[in-house]
Amino acid sequence: MKQENIKNAARILLGTNLIIAGIGHLSFARKGFQAQVPNWVPLKKDDTVVYSGIVEIALGTAIAFAPKKYRQDIGRVAAAFFVAVFPGNIAQYQYKRSALNLDTNKKRLIRLFFQPALVYWALKSTSKD
């Protein structure tokens, strides 16, 4: 498989995962995502989940379908989003909040290491090289 085909598959897979996660924020996993909202966020937990779900759907759609000339910029925005929501993963670990099948500190800790991978995935799958 050519490098470009692999990159496109990774980009579309990331976009699809973001869309599914965003839908989960708005429906079937809404309560679970509330466990990730840090207490210091000045919005209601449910509002934060809804807004982040809308952003995830928009980002996922953009990553999957944007013209090639915009992909790198969208990838950077997605990477920044993953960095911005990382405190939620930390809060879930720190306060031992069981949700989204993360019901042990070990699972919550392992989850923390996936966020840098998402940042890398967003940047690499949308890069121009």
C-alpha positions as CSV (number, residue, x, y, z in Angstrom):
1,M,0.0,0.0,0.0
2,K,1.3,3.4,-0.9
3,Q,2.2,5.9,1.9
4,E,-0.5,8.3,0.7
5,N,-3.2,5.5,0.9
6,I,-2.1,4.6,4.5
7,K,-2.2,8.3,5.5
8,N,-5.7,8.7,4.0
9,A,-7.0,5.5,5.7
10,A,-5.5,6.8,9.1
11,R,-7.1,10.2,8.5
12,I,-10.5,8.8,7.6
13,L,-10.4,6.4,10.6
14,L,-9.5,9.3,12.9
15,G,-12.4,11.4,11.5
16,T,-14.8,8.5,11.9
17,N,-13.7,7.9,15.5
18,L,-14.2,11.5,16.3
19,I,-17.7,11.5,14.8
20,I,-18.6,8.4,16.7
21,A,-17.2,9.9,20.0
22,G,-19.1,13.1,19.3
23,I,-22.3,11.2,18.8
24,G,-21.6,9.4,22.1
25,H,-21.2,12.8,23.8
26,L,-24.7,13.7,22.6
27,S,-26.4,10.4,23.3
28,F,-25.4,6.9,24.5
29,A,-22.2,7.9,26.4
30,R,-23.2,11.3,27.6
31,K,-23.3,10.5,31.3
32,G,-19.9,8.7,31.1
33,F,-18.2,11.7,29.4
34,Q,-19.4,13.9,32.3
35,A,-17.0,12.0,34.5
36,Q,-14.1,13.5,32.5
37,V,-15.1,17.1,33.0
38,P,-12.8,18.7,35.6
39,N,-14.5,20.5,38.5
40,W,-12.8,23.8,37.6
41,V,-14.6,24.1,34.2
42,P,-17.0,27.0,34.6
43,L,-19.8,25.4,32.7
44,K,-22.3,22.7,33.7
45,K,-20.8,19.3,33.1
46,D,-23.6,18.3,30.7
47,D,-23.2,21.5,28.7
48,T,-19.4,20.9,28.4
49,V,-20.1,17.4,27.1
50,V,-22.6,18.6,24.6
51,Y,-20.3,21.4,23.3
52,S,-17.3,19.1,23.1
53,G,-19.4,16.5,21.3
54,I,-20.5,19.1,18.7
55,V,-16.8,20.1,18.2
56,E,-15.8,16.4,17.8
57,I,-18.4,15.8,15.1
58,A,-17.3,18.9,13.3
59,L,-13.6,18.1,13.6
60,G,-14.2,14.5,12.5
61,T,-16.2,15.6,9.5
62,A,-13.6,18.1,8.6
63,I,-10.7,15.7,8.9
64,A,-12.5,13.0,6.9
65,F,-13.8,15.2,4.1
66,A,-11.8,18.5,3.8
67,P,-10.0,19.2,0.6
68,K,-6.3,18.3,0.7
69,K,-5.1,22.0,1.0
70,Y,-6.9,22.4,4.4
71,R,-6.1,19.1,6.0
72,Q,-2.9,20.1,7.7
73,D,-4.6,23.1,9.3
74,I,-7.5,20.9,10.4
75,G,-5.1,18.4,11.8
76,R,-3.4,21.1,13.9
77,V,-6.8,22.2,15.2
78,A,-7.7,18.5,16.1
79,A,-4.3,18.1,17.8
80,A,-5.0,21.3,19.8
81,F,-8.4,19.9,20.8
82,F,-6.9,16.7,22.0
83,V,-4.5,18.7,24.2
84,A,-7.3,20.9,25.4
85,V,-9.4,18.0,26.6
86,F,-6.5,16.2,28.2
87,P,-7.2,17.8,31.6
88,G,-10.5,15.8,31.6
89,N,-8.6,12.5,31.3
90,I,-6.3,13.7,34.2
91,A,-9.4,14.6,36.3
92,Q,-11.0,11.2,35.7
93,Y,-7.8,9.6,36.9
94,Q,-7.1,12.0,39.8
95,Y,-10.6,11.7,41.2
96,K,-11.1,8.0,40.5
97,R,-14.2,8.6,38.4
98,S,-15.4,5.3,36.9
99,A,-17.0,5.8,33.5
100,L,-16.6,4.7,29.9
101,N,-15.3,1.3,31.0
102,L,-12.4,3.0,32.9
103,D,-13.3,1.5,36.2
104,T,-9.8,1.0,37.8
105,N,-6.9,3.4,38.3
106,K,-4.8,1.2,36.1
107,K,-7.2,1.6,33.2
108,R,-7.5,5.3,33.8
109,L,-3.7,5.7,33.9
110,I,-3.2,3.7,30.7
111,R,-5.8,6.0,29.1
112,L,-3.7,9.0,29.8
113,F,-1.0,7.7,27.4
114,F,-3.5,7.5,24.5
115,Q,-3.9,11.3,24.3
116,P,-0.4,12.0,23.0
117,A,-1.0,9.2,20.5
118,L,-4.2,11.0,19.3
119,V,-2.2,14.3,18.9
120,Y,0.4,12.4,16.8
121,W,-2.3,10.7,14.8
122,A,-4.0,14.0,14.0
123,L,-0.8,15.7,12.9
124,K,0.7,12.8,11.0
125,S,-2.4,11.7,9.1
126,T,-3.0,15.3,7.9
127,S,0.6,16.4,7.2
128,K,1.7,17.4,3.8
129,D,4.7,15.2,3.6
